[in-house]
């Protein structure tokens, strides 16, 4: 699953960056201004933060360009402007700033403020992944997996990501989807189930879990997940942040048709005997109601 930087998690990231700058003893006026901006974000004074980031971005500070792009992306302290956000990401990305490269890749993937271009998205994800950006590593791995390319490389990438962030639903979903694409259906159940439990409002993750359960012969449980994925697009208040972006950038007619086809006919192809699953699996949380 493609991951976007989430507003509910950003403050921890910003506070950490501030602490690093402080501990390293950066003493210039510019770093002090940057720290002031992060403190303003911590206090949710987005207007003040945007003003500081703007001054620094104009002076060529790539970190400020990225953070200002983030504020424009979500409309925090400034009027929401996806085009301006993408422009700022591009400025920082071209200077080699990995977080901006990952953010720009996401914008290219969905065509947010910039013309959709999957090849450019992959290029910038590769650049950011080389710089060790975990979001880009996940997103690159997912694109490869979903298009049945470079599966071994993709699995190496997502395993490294999960080593550092083992509970992120998007990363678990990418790993599970990779196992599914490799025909390792039983191995895919646990990470896919955990991903849904951690983010129940993602129709994409539920769709993947449904496919995985079906291949394992757990047809009733698969139908439940597909039905929930369909229902989520009709009850948008239940969607997670990632789910909102996903639903906002897919063809709902095609999505609904695909899920209805599954609900009526299941998946063609191999279906394993569920009796081959470990006995204790049937007592697991994954087979209970997930809401």
NUKOL-853900 format. One record per residue (C-alpha): residue number from 1; y, z, x. Coordinates in Angstrom, 2 decimals. Example, Ala and Ser with C-alpha at 12.3 -4.5 7.8 and 13.67 -1.06 7.14 Angstrom:
+-----+---------+---------+---------+
| seq |      c2 |      c3 |      c1 |
+-----+---------+---------+---------+
|   1 |   -4.50 |    7.80 |   12.30 |
|   2 |   -1.06 |    7.14 |   13.67 |
+-----+---------+---------+---------+
END
This chain:
+-----+---------+---------+---------+
| seq |      c2 |      c3 |      c1 |
+-----+---------+---------+---------+
|   1 |    0.00 |    0.00 |    0.00 |
|   2 |    3.46 |   -0.91 |    1.27 |
|   3 |    5.59 |    2.18 |    1.84 |
|   4 |    9.35 |    2.51 |    1.34 |
|   5 |   11.33 |    5.37 |    2.87 |
|   6 |   11.56 |    7.94 |    0.07 |
|   7 |   14.64 |    9.90 |   -0.89 |
|   8 |   12.74 |   13.11 |   -1.59 |
|   9 |   11.42 |   13.20 |    1.98 |
|  10 |   14.47 |   12.05 |    3.88 |
|  11 |   16.21 |   15.41 |    4.36 |
|  12 |   13.39 |   16.83 |    6.48 |
|  13 |   13.64 |   13.76 |    8.69 |
|  14 |   17.40 |   14.08 |    9.00 |
|  15 |   17.34 |   17.79 |    9.81 |
|  16 |   14.77 |   17.12 |   12.52 |
|  17 |   16.98 |   14.45 |   14.07 |
|  18 |   19.93 |   16.83 |   14.03 |
|  19 |   17.89 |   19.56 |   15.73 |
|  20 |   16.71 |   17.13 |   18.43 |
|  21 |   20.29 |   16.07 |   19.15 |
|  22 |   21.40 |   19.69 |   19.32 |
|  23 |   18.57 |   20.81 |   21.58 |
|  24 |   19.15 |   17.92 |   23.94 |
|  25 |   22.76 |   19.03 |   24.20 |
|  26 |   24.40 |   15.73 |   23.35 |
|  27 |   28.04 |   16.55 |   23.90 |
|  28 |   29.93 |   13.37 |   23.19 |
|  29 |   32.27 |   13.01 |   20.23 |
|  30 |   30.05 |   10.25 |   18.89 |
|  31 |   26.89 |   12.39 |   18.85 |
|  32 |   28.85 |   15.26 |   17.36 |
|  33 |   30.02 |   12.95 |   14.58 |
|  34 |   26.43 |   11.81 |   14.03 |
|  35 |   25.29 |   15.40 |   13.75 |
|  36 |   28.10 |   16.07 |   11.27 |
|  37 |   26.82 |   13.20 |    9.17 |
|  38 |   23.29 |   14.60 |    9.13 |
|  39 |   24.59 |   18.03 |    8.19 |
|  40 |   26.50 |   16.43 |    5.32 |
|  41 |   23.29 |   14.77 |    4.17 |
|  42 |   21.49 |   18.09 |    4.36 |
|  43 |   24.16 |   19.49 |    2.06 |
|  44 |   23.85 |   16.39 |   -0.15 |
|  45 |   27.47 |   15.47 |    0.51 |
|  46 |   26.62 |   11.77 |    0.65 |
|  47 |   30.22 |   10.58 |    0.43 |
|  48 |   31.17 |   12.49 |    3.56 |
|  49 |   28.05 |   11.30 |    5.37 |
|  50 |   28.71 |    7.69 |    4.41 |
|  51 |   32.26 |    7.89 |    5.73 |
|  52 |   31.09 |    9.20 |    9.11 |
|  53 |   28.25 |    6.69 |    9.36 |
|  54 |   30.68 |    3.88 |    8.50 |
|  55 |   33.00 |    4.72 |   11.42 |
|  56 |   30.07 |    4.94 |   13.83 |
|  57 |   28.43 |    1.79 |   12.45 |
|  58 |   31.65 |   -0.15 |   12.98 |
|  59 |   31.57 |    1.04 |   16.60 |
|  60 |   28.07 |   -0.38 |   17.04 |
|  61 |   25.95 |    2.78 |   16.69 |
|  62 |   22.55 |    1.45 |   15.57 |
|  63 |   21.37 |    4.77 |   14.17 |
|  64 |   24.49 |    4.99 |   12.00 |
|  65 |   24.05 |    1.37 |   10.90 |
|  66 |   20.52 |    2.18 |    9.78 |
|  67 |   21.45 |    5.38 |    7.96 |
|  68 |   24.42 |    3.73 |    6.26 |
|  69 |   22.09 |    0.91 |    5.18 |
|  70 |   19.82 |    3.55 |    3.68 |
|  71 |   22.71 |    5.04 |    1.70 |
|  72 |   23.65 |    1.60 |    0.37 |
|  73 |   20.00 |    0.96 |   -0.48 |
|  74 |   19.86 |    3.98 |   -2.79 |
|  75 |   23.53 |    4.16 |   -3.78 |
|  76 |   24.10 |    7.58 |   -2.23 |
|  77 |   27.77 |    8.30 |   -1.58 |
|  78 |   28.51 |    4.58 |   -1.92 |
|  79 |   28.01 |    2.00 |   -4.62 |
|  80 |   24.46 |    0.66 |   -4.46 |
|  81 |   24.49 |   -2.66 |   -2.61 |
|  82 |   21.16 |   -4.07 |   -1.45 |
|  83 |   22.83 |   -7.02 |    0.28 |
|  84 |   25.03 |   -4.71 |    2.34 |
|  85 |   22.01 |   -2.54 |    3.06 |
|  86 |   20.03 |   -5.50 |    4.40 |
|  87 |   22.99 |   -6.63 |    6.53 |
|  88 |   23.23 |   -3.20 |    8.15 |
|  89 |   19.48 |   -3.04 |    8.73 |
|  90 |   19.64 |   -6.46 |   10.38 |
|  91 |   22.43 |   -5.37 |   12.74 |
|  92 |   20.44 |   -2.39 |   13.95 |
|  93 |   17.13 |   -4.27 |   13.96 |
|  94 |   18.47 |   -6.97 |   16.25 |
|  95 |   19.41 |   -4.24 |   18.72 |
|  96 |   15.80 |   -3.03 |   18.76 |
|  97 |   16.09 |    0.06 |   16.51 |
|  98 |   12.58 |    0.46 |   15.10 |
|  99 |   13.40 |    2.34 |   11.85 |
| 100 |   15.87 |   -0.41 |   10.92 |
| 101 |   13.29 |   -3.07 |   11.77 |
| 102 |   10.81 |   -1.42 |    9.41 |
| 103 |   13.42 |   -1.10 |    6.66 |
| 104 |   14.47 |   -4.72 |    7.09 |
| 105 |   10.85 |   -5.81 |    6.86 |
| 106 |   10.54 |   -3.97 |    3.55 |
| 107 |   13.66 |   -5.72 |    2.26 |
| 108 |   12.21 |   -9.09 |    3.27 |
| 109 |    8.86 |   -8.23 |    1.67 |
| 110 |   10.36 |   -7.69 |   -1.78 |
| 111 |   13.52 |   -9.75 |   -1.44 |
| 112 |   15.85 |   -6.76 |   -1.74 |
| 113 |   19.38 |   -7.92 |   -0.94 |
| 114 |   18.01 |  -10.76 |    1.12 |
| 115 |   15.89 |  -13.81 |    0.40 |
| 116 |   12.22 |  -12.88 |    0.20 |
| 117 |   10.38 |  -14.04 |    3.31 |
| 118 |    6.91 |  -12.69 |    4.06 |
| 119 |    6.79 |  -14.25 |    7.53 |
| 120 |   10.04 |  -12.54 |    8.56 |
| 121 |    8.78 |   -9.31 |    7.02 |
| 122 |    5.67 |   -9.52 |    9.18 |
| 123 |    7.72 |  -10.31 |   12.28 |
| 124 |    9.96 |   -7.27 |   11.85 |
| 125 |    7.02 |   -5.03 |   10.98 |
| 126 |    5.34 |   -6.13 |   14.20 |
| 127 |    8.50 |   -5.40 |   16.18 |
| 128 |    8.83 |   -1.94 |   14.62 |
| 129 |    5.12 |   -1.22 |   14.97 |
| 130 |    5.37 |   -1.99 |   18.68 |
| 131 |    8.08 |    0.67 |   18.79 |
| 132 |    5.69 |    3.17 |   17.18 |
| 133 |    7.23 |    3.23 |   13.71 |
| 134 |    4.53 |    4.60 |   11.39 |
| 135 |    5.88 |    3.02 |    8.21 |
| 136 |    5.87 |   -0.41 |    9.85 |
| 137 |    2.39 |    0.14 |   11.26 |
| 138 |    1.14 |    0.94 |    7.75 |
| 139 |    2.96 |   -1.94 |    6.12 |
| 140 |    1.75 |   -4.43 |    8.71 |
| 141 |   -1.81 |   -3.15 |    8.38 |
| 142 |   -1.64 |   -3.43 |    4.60 |
| 143 |   -0.33 |   -7.00 |    4.68 |
| 144 |   -3.15 |   -7.99 |    7.03 |
| 145 |   -5.77 |   -6.22 |    4.93 |
| 146 |   -4.54 |   -7.57 |    1.61 |
| 147 |   -4.56 |  -11.13 |    2.97 |
| 148 |   -7.94 |  -10.68 |    4.72 |
| 149 |   -6.49 |  -11.17 |    8.20 |
| 150 |   -6.92 |   -9.20 |   11.44 |
| 151 |   -9.00 |   -6.54 |    9.66 |
| 152 |  -10.14 |   -4.80 |   12.84 |
| 153 |   -6.58 |   -4.62 |   14.21 |
| 154 |   -5.30 |   -3.47 |   10.85 |
| 155 |   -7.85 |   -0.66 |   10.67 |
| 156 |   -6.96 |    0.47 |   14.19 |
| 157 |   -3.30 |    0.62 |   13.17 |
| 158 |   -3.84 |    2.61 |    9.99 |
| 159 |   -6.22 |    5.04 |   11.69 |
| 160 |   -3.50 |    5.79 |   14.24 |
| 161 |   -0.98 |    6.31 |   11.43 |
| 162 |   -3.30 |    8.70 |    9.59 |
| 163 |   -3.82 |   10.70 |   12.77 |
| 164 |   -0.16 |   11.70 |   12.59 |
| 165 |    0.30 |   11.75 |    8.80 |
| 166 |   -3.09 |   12.38 |    7.16 |
| 167 |   -1.92 |   13.09 |    3.59 |
| 168 |    0.53 |   10.27 |    2.83 |
| 169 |   -0.81 |    8.46 |   -0.28 |
| 170 |    0.35 |    5.00 |    0.83 |
| 171 |   -1.41 |    5.37 |    4.19 |
| 172 |   -4.61 |    6.65 |    2.59 |
| 173 |   -4.51 |    3.76 |    0.14 |
| 174 |   -4.11 |    1.22 |    2.95 |
| 175 |   -7.09 |    2.74 |    4.76 |
| 176 |   -9.22 |    2.78 |    1.60 |
| 177 |   -8.28 |   -0.81 |    0.78 |
| 178 |   -9.26 |   -1.86 |    4.29 |
| 179 |  -12.67 |   -0.21 |    3.91 |
| 180 |  -13.04 |   -1.96 |    0.55 |
| 181 |  -12.22 |   -5.35 |    2.06 |
| 182 |  -14.82 |   -4.71 |    4.77 |
| 183 |  -17.47 |   -3.99 |    2.15 |
| 184 |  -17.64 |   -0.28 |    2.98 |
| 185 |  -17.38 |    0.70 |   -0.66 |
| 186 |  -18.77 |    4.22 |   -0.47 |
| 187 |  -16.56 |    5.12 |    2.48 |
| 188 |  -13.52 |    3.90 |    0.56 |
| 189 |  -13.93 |    6.34 |   -2.35 |
| 190 |  -12.66 |    9.53 |   -0.72 |
| 191 |   -9.38 |    8.22 |    0.78 |
| 192 |   -8.62 |    6.24 |   -2.38 |
| 193 |   -9.29 |    9.25 |   -4.59 |
| 194 |   -7.13 |   11.49 |   -2.40 |
| 195 |   -4.33 |    8.92 |   -2.51 |
| 196 |   -4.35 |    8.95 |   -6.33 |
| 197 |   -4.45 |   12.73 |   -6.47 |
| 198 |   -1.45 |   12.89 |   -4.11 |
| 199 |    0.50 |   10.20 |   -5.98 |
| 200 |   -0.75 |    9.87 |   -9.56 |
| 201 |    2.24 |    7.77 |  -10.59 |
| 202 |    1.35 |    4.71 |   -8.50 |
| 203 |   -0.25 |    1.89 |  -10.55 |
| 204 |   -1.14 |    0.02 |   -7.37 |
| 205 |   -3.14 |    2.92 |   -5.94 |
| 206 |   -4.91 |    3.43 |   -9.28 |
| 207 |   -5.74 |   -0.28 |   -9.42 |
| 208 |   -7.30 |   -0.08 |   -5.97 |
| 209 |   -9.28 |    3.03 |   -6.86 |
| 210 |  -10.56 |    1.27 |   -9.98 |
| 211 |  -11.87 |   -1.65 |   -7.94 |
| 212 |  -13.50 |    0.70 |   -5.45 |
| 213 |  -15.19 |    2.77 |   -8.16 |
| 214 |  -16.49 |   -0.36 |   -9.90 |
| 215 |  -18.11 |   -1.65 |   -6.71 |
| 216 |  -19.85 |    1.71 |   -6.42 |
| 217 |  -21.31 |    1.37 |   -9.90 |
| 218 |  -18.99 |    4.01 |  -11.38 |
| 219 |  -17.88 |    1.74 |  -14.18 |
| 220 |  -16.53 |    4.27 |  -16.68 |
| 221 |  -14.40 |    5.91 |  -13.99 |
| 222 |  -13.17 |    2.49 |  -12.83 |
| 223 |  -12.13 |    1.54 |  -16.36 |
| 224 |  -10.19 |    4.82 |  -16.65 |
| 225 |   -8.20 |    4.00 |  -13.50 |
| 226 |   -7.49 |    0.42 |  -14.56 |
| 227 |   -6.36 |    1.60 |  -17.99 |
| 228 |   -4.08 |    4.20 |  -16.42 |
| 229 |   -2.61 |    1.57 |  -14.08 |
| 230 |   -1.87 |   -0.56 |  -17.14 |
| 231 |   -0.40 |    2.34 |  -19.09 |
| 232 |    1.90 |    3.35 |  -16.23 |
| 233 |    3.77 |    0.06 |  -16.42 |
| 234 |    4.50 |    0.80 |  -20.09 |
| 235 |    5.49 |    4.45 |  -19.52 |
| 236 |    7.82 |    4.00 |  -16.61 |
| 237 |    9.05 |    7.61 |  -16.65 |
| 238 |    5.65 |    8.54 |  -15.20 |
| 239 |    5.99 |    6.21 |  -12.21 |
| 240 |    6.41 |    7.54 |   -8.69 |
| 241 |    9.23 |    6.21 |   -6.48 |
| 242 |    6.88 |    3.72 |   -4.84 |
| 243 |    5.47 |    2.87 |   -8.26 |
| 244 |    8.96 |    2.03 |   -9.55 |
| 245 |    9.56 |   -0.39 |   -6.69 |
| 246 |    6.13 |   -1.95 |   -7.15 |
| 247 |    6.55 |   -2.49 |  -10.89 |
| 248 |   10.08 |   -3.77 |  -10.39 |
| 249 |    8.96 |   -6.55 |   -8.08 |
| 250 |    5.75 |   -7.91 |   -9.57 |
| 251 |    5.11 |  -10.26 |  -12.46 |
| 252 |    4.18 |   -7.86 |  -15.25 |
| 253 |    2.58 |  -10.67 |  -17.25 |
| 254 |    0.22 |  -11.48 |  -14.37 |
| 255 |   -0.40 |   -7.77 |  -13.70 |
| 256 |   -1.26 |   -7.06 |  -17.33 |
| 257 |   -3.50 |  -10.13 |  -17.57 |
| 258 |   -5.37 |   -9.13 |  -14.41 |
| 259 |   -5.98 |   -5.59 |  -15.63 |
| 260 |   -6.98 |   -6.68 |  -19.13 |
| 261 |   -9.49 |   -9.09 |  -17.57 |
| 262 |  -10.97 |   -6.21 |  -15.58 |
| 263 |  -11.07 |   -3.93 |  -18.60 |
| 264 |  -12.91 |   -6.56 |  -20.63 |
| 265 |  -15.23 |   -8.01 |  -18.00 |
| 266 |  -15.17 |   -5.79 |  -14.91 |
| 267 |  -15.30 |   -7.27 |  -11.42 |
| 268 |  -17.65 |  -10.14 |  -10.60 |
| 269 |  -19.91 |   -9.74 |   -7.61 |
| 270 |  -21.77 |   -6.91 |   -5.96 |
| 271 |  -22.13 |   -3.55 |   -7.69 |
| 272 |  -23.93 |   -0.72 |   -5.89 |
| 273 |  -26.33 |    1.68 |   -7.53 |
| 274 |  -24.39 |    4.95 |   -8.01 |
| 275 |  -27.63 |    6.82 |   -7.34 |
| 276 |  -27.14 |    5.99 |   -3.66 |
| 277 |  -24.01 |    8.19 |   -3.57 |
| 278 |  -24.39 |   11.70 |   -2.13 |
| 279 |  -25.47 |   14.22 |   -4.77 |
| 280 |  -22.45 |   16.47 |   -4.24 |
| 281 |  -20.11 |   13.53 |   -4.89 |
| 282 |  -20.63 |   13.82 |   -8.64 |
| 283 |  -19.15 |   17.30 |   -8.52 |
| 284 |  -16.04 |   16.12 |   -6.70 |
| 285 |  -12.48 |   16.14 |   -8.00 |
| 286 |  -12.46 |   12.37 |   -7.93 |
| 287 |  -14.65 |   12.14 |  -11.00 |
| 288 |  -12.56 |   14.58 |  -13.00 |
| 289 |   -9.47 |   13.65 |  -14.96 |
| 290 |   -6.60 |   12.64 |  -12.67 |
| 291 |   -3.21 |   13.00 |  -14.32 |
+-----+---------+---------+---------+
END
